Amino acid sequence: MPLVSRMVSKLEINHERTGARMRELRKSREISLRSIATEMGYSPPYICDIELGRRNWTKELARKYEAALQSIKNRGFAKAPPSNV
């Protein structure tokens, strides 16, 4: 079972600790908040709130977060996508 899913599948989740671990994981892979949020289909502020423990993790969010990390890694596209400006 993937790391994020294992962390979220526990009965009692410390959302702040889980979010901090996920943020560390994202940053260690040099993936921007904007990139992962875009890949997941959420806004950057929403994902920021999740990572800071201000919103609760769900199994669905964990799966999307993990899939986004993997997808970005596979593409080799970690920095924020270029703006259309």
Jmol script that loads the backbone (N, CA, C; Angstrom):
load data "model"
ATOM      1  N   MET A   1       0.847  -1.182   0.000  1.00  0.00           N
ATOM      2  CA  MET A   1       0.000   0.000   0.000  1.00  0.00           C
ATOM      3  C   MET A   1       0.887   1.238   0.000  1.00  0.00           C
ATOM      4  N   PRO A   2       0.608   2.216  -0.860  1.00  0.00           N
ATOM      5  CA  PRO A   2       1.423   3.437  -0.932  1.00  0.00           C
ATOM      6  C   PRO A   2       1.420   4.225   0.377  1.00  0.00           C
ATOM      7  N   LEU A   3       2.450   5.024   0.554  1.00  0.00           N
ATOM      8  CA  LEU A   3       2.695   5.765   1.791  1.00  0.00           C
ATOM      9  C   LEU A   3       1.504   6.611   2.228  1.00  0.00           C
ATOM     10  N   VAL A   4       0.979   7.459   1.365  1.00  0.00           N
ATOM     11  CA  VAL A   4      -0.106   8.363   1.755  1.00  0.00           C
ATOM     12  C   VAL A   4      -1.330   7.563   2.155  1.00  0.00           C
ATOM     13  N   SER A   5      -1.672   6.557   1.382  1.00  0.00           N
ATOM     14  CA  SER A   5      -2.845   5.737   1.687  1.00  0.00           C
ATOM     15  C   SER A   5      -2.700   5.041   3.035  1.00  0.00           C
ATOM     16  N   ARG A   6      -1.489   4.565   3.340  1.00  0.00           N
ATOM     17  CA  ARG A   6      -1.257   3.930   4.644  1.00  0.00           C
ATOM     18  C   ARG A   6      -1.488   4.920   5.767  1.00  0.00           C
ATOM     19  N   MET A   7      -1.000   6.145   5.588  1.00  0.00           N
ATOM     20  CA  MET A   7      -1.127   7.149   6.640  1.00  0.00           C
ATOM     21  C   MET A   7      -2.583   7.519   6.872  1.00  0.00           C
ATOM     22  N   VAL A   8      -3.372   7.585   5.814  1.00  0.00           N
ATOM     23  CA  VAL A   8      -4.758   8.019   5.918  1.00  0.00           C
ATOM     24  C   VAL A   8      -5.677   6.871   6.311  1.00  0.00           C
ATOM     25  N   SER A   9      -5.285   5.646   6.078  1.00  0.00           N
ATOM     26  CA  SER A   9      -6.157   4.512   6.365  1.00  0.00           C
ATOM     27  C   SER A   9      -6.251   4.191   7.852  1.00  0.00           C
ATOM     28  N   LYS A  10      -5.396   4.779   8.677  1.00  0.00           N
ATOM     29  CA  LYS A  10      -5.470   4.549  10.123  1.00  0.00           C
ATOM     30  C   LYS A  10      -6.767   5.151  10.654  1.00  0.00           C
ATOM     31  N   LEU A  11      -7.294   4.555  11.723  1.00  0.00           N
ATOM     32  CA  LEU A  11      -8.570   5.011  12.266  1.00  0.00           C
ATOM     33  C   LEU A  11      -8.516   6.449  12.758  1.00  0.00           C
ATOM     34  N   GLU A  12      -7.478   6.781  13.495  1.00  0.00           N
ATOM     35  CA  GLU A  12      -7.343   8.146  13.997  1.00  0.00           C
ATOM     36  C   GLU A  12      -6.188   8.812  13.267  1.00  0.00           C
ATOM     37  N   ILE A  13      -6.491   9.858  12.552  1.00  0.00           N
ATOM     38  CA  ILE A  13      -5.489  10.543  11.744  1.00  0.00           C
ATOM     39  C   ILE A  13      -5.119  11.856  12.421  1.00  0.00           C
ATOM     40  N   ASN A  14      -3.840  12.098  12.559  1.00  0.00           N
ATOM     41  CA  ASN A  14      -3.373  13.404  12.980  1.00  0.00           C
ATOM     42  C   ASN A  14      -3.188  14.183  11.681  1.00  0.00           C
ATOM     43  N   HIS A  15      -4.189  14.980  11.328  1.00  0.00           N
ATOM     44  CA  HIS A  15      -4.203  15.653  10.035  1.00  0.00           C
ATOM     45  C   HIS A  15      -3.037  16.616   9.866  1.00  0.00           C
ATOM     46  N   GLU A  16      -2.661  17.281  10.947  1.00  0.00           N
ATOM     47  CA  GLU A  16      -1.541  18.224  10.861  1.00  0.00           C
ATOM     48  C   GLU A  16      -0.230  17.483  10.600  1.00  0.00           C
ATOM     49  N   ARG A  17       0.001  16.387  11.308  1.00  0.00           N
ATOM     50  CA  ARG A  17       1.233  15.617  11.125  1.00  0.00           C
ATOM     51  C   ARG A  17       1.260  14.965   9.737  1.00  0.00           C
ATOM     52  N   THR A  18       0.133  14.422   9.321  1.00  0.00           N
ATOM     53  CA  THR A  18       0.062  13.809   7.992  1.00  0.00           C
ATOM     54  C   THR A  18       0.322  14.848   6.919  1.00  0.00           C
ATOM     55  N   GLY A  19      -0.294  16.021   7.055  1.00  0.00           N
ATOM     56  CA  GLY A  19      -0.086  17.096   6.090  1.00  0.00           C
ATOM     57  C   GLY A  19       1.358  17.553   6.036  1.00  0.00           C
ATOM     58  N   ALA A  20       1.973  17.667   7.210  1.00  0.00           N
ATOM     59  CA  ALA A  20       3.378  18.089   7.258  1.00  0.00           C
ATOM     60  C   ALA A  20       4.262  17.064   6.563  1.00  0.00           C
ATOM     61  N   ARG A  21       3.977  15.791   6.768  1.00  0.00           N
ATOM     62  CA  ARG A  21       4.760  14.734   6.114  1.00  0.00           C
ATOM     63  C   ARG A  21       4.577  14.767   4.601  1.00  0.00           C
ATOM     64  N   MET A  22       3.361  15.020   4.167  1.00  0.00           N
ATOM     65  CA  MET A  22       3.085  15.074   2.729  1.00  0.00           C
ATOM     66  C   MET A  22       3.767  16.291   2.101  1.00  0.00           C
ATOM     67  N   ARG A  23       3.750  17.404   2.808  1.00  0.00           N
ATOM     68  CA  ARG A  23       4.436  18.600   2.311  1.00  0.00           C
ATOM     69  C   ARG A  23       5.939  18.345   2.184  1.00  0.00           C
ATOM     70  N   GLU A  24       6.522  17.701   3.196  1.00  0.00           N
ATOM     71  CA  GLU A  24       7.947  17.349   3.142  1.00  0.00           C
ATOM     72  C   GLU A  24       8.232  16.448   1.943  1.00  0.00           C
ATOM     73  N   LEU A  25       7.367  15.473   1.722  1.00  0.00           N
ATOM     74  CA  LEU A  25       7.533  14.547   0.602  1.00  0.00           C
ATOM     75  C   LEU A  25       7.467  15.299  -0.726  1.00  0.00           C
ATOM     76  N   ARG A  26       6.481  16.182  -0.854  1.00  0.00           N
ATOM     77  CA  ARG A  26       6.325  16.972  -2.089  1.00  0.00           C
ATOM     78  C   ARG A  26       7.552  17.852  -2.312  1.00  0.00           C
ATOM     79  N   LYS A  27       7.990  18.535  -1.269  1.00  0.00           N
ATOM     80  CA  LYS A  27       9.144  19.434  -1.403  1.00  0.00           C
ATOM     81  C   LYS A  27      10.432  18.676  -1.675  1.00  0.00           C
ATOM     82  N   SER A  28      10.584  17.495  -1.068  1.00  0.00           N
ATOM     83  CA  SER A  28      11.802  16.715  -1.306  1.00  0.00           C
ATOM     84  C   SER A  28      11.895  16.275  -2.759  1.00  0.00           C
ATOM     85  N   ARG A  29      10.766  16.181  -3.424  1.00  0.00           N
ATOM     86  CA  ARG A  29      10.740  15.829  -4.849  1.00  0.00           C
ATOM     87  C   ARG A  29      10.725  17.074  -5.741  1.00  0.00           C
ATOM     88  N   GLU A  30      10.864  18.237  -5.092  1.00  0.00           N
ATOM     89  CA  GLU A  30      10.887  19.529  -5.787  1.00  0.00           C
ATOM     90  C   GLU A  30       9.636  19.733  -6.637  1.00  0.00           C
ATOM     91  N   ILE A  31       8.485  19.403  -6.058  1.00  0.00           N
ATOM     92  CA  ILE A  31       7.207  19.594  -6.737  1.00  0.00           C
ATOM     93  C   ILE A  31       6.535  20.799  -6.103  1.00  0.00           C
ATOM     94  N   SER A  32       6.129  21.745  -6.934  1.00  0.00           N
ATOM     95  CA  SER A  32       5.493  22.954  -6.412  1.00  0.00           C
ATOM     96  C   SER A  32       4.069  22.661  -5.961  1.00  0.00           C
ATOM     97  N   LEU A  33       3.595  23.497  -5.062  1.00  0.00           N
ATOM     98  CA  LEU A  33       2.221  23.402  -4.589  1.00  0.00           C
ATOM     99  C   LEU A  33       1.256  23.563  -5.769  1.00  0.00           C
ATOM    100  N   ARG A  34       1.550  24.516  -6.632  1.00  0.00           N
ATOM    101  CA  ARG A  34       0.695  24.749  -7.795  1.00  0.00           C
ATOM    102  C   ARG A  34       0.634  23.521  -8.703  1.00  0.00           C
ATOM    103  N   SER A  35       1.780  22.879  -8.927  1.00  0.00           N
ATOM    104  CA  SER A  35       1.813  21.700  -9.794  1.00  0.00           C
ATOM    105  C   SER A  35       0.957  20.573  -9.253  1.00  0.00           C
ATOM    106  N   ILE A  36       1.106  20.293  -7.964  1.00  0.00           N
ATOM    107  CA  ILE A  36       0.337  19.169  -7.411  1.00  0.00           C
ATOM    108  C   ILE A  36      -1.140  19.501  -7.342  1.00  0.00           C
ATOM    109  N   ALA A  37      -1.460  20.752  -7.002  1.00  0.00           N
ATOM    110  CA  ALA A  37      -2.873  21.153  -6.944  1.00  0.00           C
ATOM    111  C   ALA A  37      -3.515  21.052  -8.325  1.00  0.00           C
ATOM    112  N   THR A  38      -2.819  21.535  -9.344  1.00  0.00           N
ATOM    113  CA  THR A  38      -3.330  21.474 -10.710  1.00  0.00           C
ATOM    114  C   THR A  38      -3.538  20.029 -11.141  1.00  0.00           C
ATOM    115  N   GLU A  39      -2.564  19.196 -10.846  1.00  0.00           N
ATOM    116  CA  GLU A  39      -2.651  17.770 -11.208  1.00  0.00           C
ATOM    117  C   GLU A  39      -3.825  17.092 -10.513  1.00  0.00           C
ATOM    118  N   MET A  40      -4.106  17.494  -9.280  1.00  0.00           N
ATOM    119  CA  MET A  40      -5.196  16.894  -8.509  1.00  0.00           C
ATOM    120  C   MET A  40      -6.556  17.473  -8.865  1.00  0.00           C
ATOM    121  N   GLY A  41      -6.557  18.655  -9.484  1.00  0.00           N
ATOM    122  CA  GLY A  41      -7.833  19.302  -9.805  1.00  0.00           C
ATOM    123  C   GLY A  41      -8.382  20.154  -8.671  1.00  0.00           C
ATOM    124  N   TYR A  42      -7.510  20.588  -7.774  1.00  0.00           N
ATOM    125  CA  TYR A  42      -7.896  21.449  -6.657  1.00  0.00           C
ATOM    126  C   TYR A  42      -7.125  22.759  -6.740  1.00  0.00           C
ATOM    127  N   SER A  43      -7.562  23.744  -5.969  1.00  0.00           N
ATOM    128  CA  SER A  43      -6.837  25.013  -5.939  1.00  0.00           C
ATOM    129  C   SER A  43      -5.622  24.891  -5.015  1.00  0.00           C
ATOM    130  N   PRO A  44      -4.559  25.671  -5.311  1.00  0.00           N
ATOM    131  CA  PRO A  44      -3.395  25.657  -4.418  1.00  0.00           C
ATOM    132  C   PRO A  44      -3.732  25.994  -2.958  1.00  0.00           C
ATOM    133  N   PRO A  45      -4.614  26.991  -2.691  1.00  0.00           N
ATOM    134  CA  PRO A  45      -4.943  27.262  -1.282  1.00  0.00           C
ATOM    135  C   PRO A  45      -5.602  26.069  -0.575  1.00  0.00           C
ATOM    136  N   TYR A  46      -6.414  25.305  -1.291  1.00  0.00           N
ATOM    137  CA  TYR A  46      -7.059  24.139  -0.697  1.00  0.00           C
ATOM    138  C   TYR A  46      -6.008  23.093  -0.325  1.00  0.00           C
ATOM    139  N   ILE A  47      -5.079  22.808  -1.238  1.00  0.00           N
ATOM    140  CA  ILE A  47      -4.032  21.824  -0.954  1.00  0.00           C
ATOM    141  C   ILE A  47      -3.119  22.329   0.168  1.00  0.00           C
ATOM    142  N   CYS A  48      -2.851  23.624   0.186  1.00  0.00           N
ATOM    143  CA  CYS A  48      -2.057  24.210   1.272  1.00  0.00           C
ATOM    144  C   CYS A  48      -2.749  23.960   2.617  1.00  0.00           C
ATOM    145  N   ASP A  49      -4.060  24.188   2.670  1.00  0.00           N
ATOM    146  CA  ASP A  49      -4.819  23.940   3.902  1.00  0.00           C
ATOM    147  C   ASP A  49      -4.740  22.473   4.318  1.00  0.00           C
ATOM    148  N   ILE A  50      -4.801  21.571   3.346  1.00  0.00           N
ATOM    149  CA  ILE A  50      -4.689  20.141   3.637  1.00  0.00           C
ATOM    150  C   ILE A  50      -3.311  19.849   4.242  1.00  0.00           C
ATOM    151  N   GLU A  51      -2.268  20.359   3.603  1.00  0.00           N
ATOM    152  CA  GLU A  51      -0.910  20.106   4.084  1.00  0.00           C
ATOM    153  C   GLU A  51      -0.656  20.712   5.467  1.00  0.00           C
ATOM    154  N   LEU A  52      -1.323  21.807   5.781  1.00  0.00           N
ATOM    155  CA  LEU A  52      -1.136  22.460   7.080  1.00  0.00           C
ATOM    156  C   LEU A  52      -2.058  21.906   8.161  1.00  0.00           C
ATOM    157  N   GLY A  53      -2.902  20.934   7.794  1.00  0.00           N
ATOM    158  CA  GLY A  53      -3.793  20.318   8.771  1.00  0.00           C
ATOM    159  C   GLY A  53      -5.029  21.120   9.084  1.00  0.00           C
ATOM    160  N   ARG A  54      -5.318  22.151   8.288  1.00  0.00           N
ATOM    161  CA  ARG A  54      -6.517  22.961   8.505  1.00  0.00           C
ATOM    162  C   ARG A  54      -7.761  22.328   7.893  1.00  0.00           C
ATOM    163  N   ARG A  55      -7.545  21.359   7.010  1.00  0.00           N
ATOM    164  CA  ARG A  55      -8.629  20.563   6.433  1.00  0.00           C
ATOM    165  C   ARG A  55      -8.249  19.106   6.603  1.00  0.00           C
ATOM    166  N   ASN A  56      -9.243  18.257   6.608  1.00  0.00           N
ATOM    167  CA  ASN A  56      -8.991  16.845   6.884  1.00  0.00           C
ATOM    168  C   ASN A  56      -8.648  16.049   5.636  1.00  0.00           C
ATOM    169  N   TRP A  57      -7.716  15.116   5.815  1.00  0.00           N
ATOM    170  CA  TRP A  57      -7.369  14.166   4.773  1.00  0.00           C
ATOM    171  C   TRP A  57      -8.486  13.147   4.656  1.00  0.00           C
ATOM    172  N   THR A  58      -8.743  12.708   3.444  1.00  0.00           N
ATOM    173  CA  THR A  58      -9.659  11.601   3.189  1.00  0.00           C
ATOM    174  C   THR A  58      -8.917  10.577   2.344  1.00  0.00           C
ATOM    175  N   LYS A  59      -9.476   9.392   2.242  1.00  0.00           N
ATOM    176  CA  LYS A  59      -8.843   8.376   1.399  1.00  0.00           C
ATOM    177  C   LYS A  59      -8.798   8.839  -0.053  1.00  0.00           C
ATOM    178  N   GLU A  60      -9.854   9.502  -0.505  1.00  0.00           N
ATOM    179  CA  GLU A  60      -9.885   9.997  -1.889  1.00  0.00           C
ATOM    180  C   GLU A  60      -8.787  11.036  -2.124  1.00  0.00           C
ATOM    181  N   LEU A  61      -8.633  11.976  -1.190  1.00  0.00           N
ATOM    182  CA  LEU A  61      -7.568  12.974  -1.318  1.00  0.00           C
ATOM    183  C   LEU A  61      -6.197  12.314  -1.307  1.00  0.00           C
ATOM    184  N   ALA A  62      -6.027  11.325  -0.450  1.00  0.00           N
ATOM    185  CA  ALA A  62      -4.740  10.618  -0.375  1.00  0.00           C
ATOM    186  C   ALA A  62      -4.423   9.946  -1.704  1.00  0.00           C
ATOM    187  N   ARG A  63      -5.419   9.299  -2.292  1.00  0.00           N
ATOM    188  CA  ARG A  63      -5.204   8.631  -3.587  1.00  0.00           C
ATOM    189  C   ARG A  63      -4.858   9.646  -4.674  1.00  0.00           C
ATOM    190  N   LYS A  64      -5.575  10.774  -4.688  1.00  0.00           N
ATOM    191  CA  LYS A  64      -5.303  11.800  -5.695  1.00  0.00           C
ATOM    192  C   LYS A  64      -3.918  12.419  -5.495  1.00  0.00           C
ATOM    193  N   TYR A  65      -3.546  12.656  -4.243  1.00  0.00           N
ATOM    194  CA  TYR A  65      -2.242  13.247  -3.941  1.00  0.00           C
ATOM    195  C   TYR A  65      -1.130  12.317  -4.410  1.00  0.00           C
ATOM    196  N   GLU A  66      -1.293  11.043  -4.072  1.00  0.00           N
ATOM    197  CA  GLU A  66      -0.300  10.060  -4.460  1.00  0.00           C
ATOM    198  C   GLU A  66      -0.203   9.910  -5.983  1.00  0.00           C
ATOM    199  N   ALA A  67      -1.354   9.871  -6.629  1.00  0.00           N
ATOM    200  CA  ALA A  67      -1.373   9.756  -8.093  1.00  0.00           C
ATOM    201  C   ALA A  67      -0.717  10.980  -8.726  1.00  0.00           C
ATOM    202  N   ALA A  68      -0.964  12.155  -8.160  1.00  0.00           N
ATOM    203  CA  ALA A  68      -0.367  13.381  -8.688  1.00  0.00           C
ATOM    204  C   ALA A  68       1.147  13.366  -8.513  1.00  0.00           C
ATOM    205  N   LEU A  69       1.629  12.939  -7.345  1.00  0.00           N
ATOM    206  CA  LEU A  69       3.076  12.837  -7.127  1.00  0.00           C
ATOM    207  C   LEU A  69       3.705  11.914  -8.165  1.00  0.00           C
ATOM    208  N   GLN A  70       3.073  10.773  -8.392  1.00  0.00           N
ATOM    209  CA  GLN A  70       3.605   9.797  -9.340  1.00  0.00           C
ATOM    210  C   GLN A  70       3.552  10.327 -10.771  1.00  0.00           C
ATOM    211  N   SER A  71       2.448  10.935 -11.130  1.00  0.00           N
ATOM    212  CA  SER A  71       2.286  11.465 -12.482  1.00  0.00           C
ATOM    213  C   SER A  71       3.316  12.550 -12.794  1.00  0.00           C
ATOM    214  N   ILE A  72       3.511  13.452 -11.845  1.00  0.00           N
ATOM    215  CA  ILE A  72       4.479  14.532 -12.034  1.00  0.00           C
ATOM    216  C   ILE A  72       5.892  13.947 -12.121  1.00  0.00           C
ATOM    217  N   LYS A  73       6.178  12.969 -11.270  1.00  0.00           N
ATOM    218  CA  LYS A  73       7.491  12.317 -11.297  1.00  0.00           C
ATOM    219  C   LYS A  73       7.727  11.652 -12.655  1.00  0.00           C
ATOM    220  N   ASN A  74       6.721  10.963 -13.164  1.00  0.00           N
ATOM    221  CA  ASN A  74       6.844  10.265 -14.445  1.00  0.00           C
ATOM    222  C   ASN A  74       7.060  11.226 -15.614  1.00  0.00           C
ATOM    223  N   ARG A  75       6.461  12.386 -15.533  1.00  0.00           N
ATOM    224  CA  ARG A  75       6.633  13.381 -16.598  1.00  0.00           C
ATOM    225  C   ARG A  75       7.924  14.166 -16.444  1.00  0.00           C
ATOM    226  N   GLY A  76       8.480  14.166 -15.230  1.00  0.00           N
ATOM    227  CA  GLY A  76       9.680  14.956 -14.980  1.00  0.00           C
ATOM    228  C   GLY A  76       9.375  16.433 -14.920  1.00  0.00           C
ATOM    229  N   PHE A  77       8.143  16.773 -14.582  1.00  0.00           N
ATOM    230  CA  PHE A  77       7.685  18.147 -14.556  1.00  0.00           C
ATOM    231  C   PHE A  77       7.329  18.514 -13.118  1.00  0.00           C
ATOM    232  N   ALA A  78       8.307  19.035 -12.375  1.00  0.00           N
ATOM    233  CA  ALA A  78       8.093  19.282 -10.959  1.00  0.00           C
ATOM    234  C   ALA A  78       7.811  20.739 -10.632  1.00  0.00           C
ATOM    235  N   LYS A  79       8.384  21.650 -11.354  1.00  0.00           N
ATOM    236  CA  LYS A  79       8.183  23.069 -11.049  1.00  0.00           C
ATOM    237  C   LYS A  79       6.814  23.500 -11.519  1.00  0.00           C
ATOM    238  N   ALA A  80       6.395  24.667 -11.064  1.00  0.00           N
ATOM    239  CA  ALA A  80       5.073  25.186 -11.439  1.00  0.00           C
ATOM    240  C   ALA A  80       4.964  25.297 -12.954  1.00  0.00           C
ATOM    241  N   PRO A  81       3.804  24.924 -13.494  1.00  0.00           N
ATOM    242  CA  PRO A  81       3.630  25.031 -14.934  1.00  0.00           C
ATOM    243  C   PRO A  81       3.714  26.491 -15.368  1.00  0.00           C
ATOM    244  N   PRO A  82       4.208  26.758 -16.567  1.00  0.00           N
ATOM    245  CA  PRO A  82       4.307  28.141 -17.016  1.00  0.00           C
ATOM    246  C   PRO A  82       2.937  28.760 -17.147  1.00  0.00           C
ATOM    247  N   SER A  83       2.843  30.050 -16.812  1.00  0.00           N
ATOM    248  CA  SER A  83       1.568  30.742 -16.948  1.00  0.00           C
ATOM    249  C   SER A  83       1.337  31.106 -18.403  1.00  0.00           C
ATOM    250  N   ASN A  84       0.112  31.359 -18.737  1.00  0.00           N
ATOM    251  CA  ASN A  84      -0.247  31.717 -20.113  1.00  0.00           C
ATOM    252  C   ASN A  84      -0.179  33.215 -20.343  1.00  0.00           C
ATOM    253  N   VAL A  85       0.494  33.927 -19.487  1.00  0.00           N
ATOM    254  CA  VAL A  85       0.578  35.383 -19.606  1.00  0.00           C
ATOM    255  C   VAL A  85       1.631  35.774 -20.598  1.00  0.00           C
TER     256      VAL A  85
END
end "model"
wireframe off; spacefill off
backbone 0.3
color backbone group
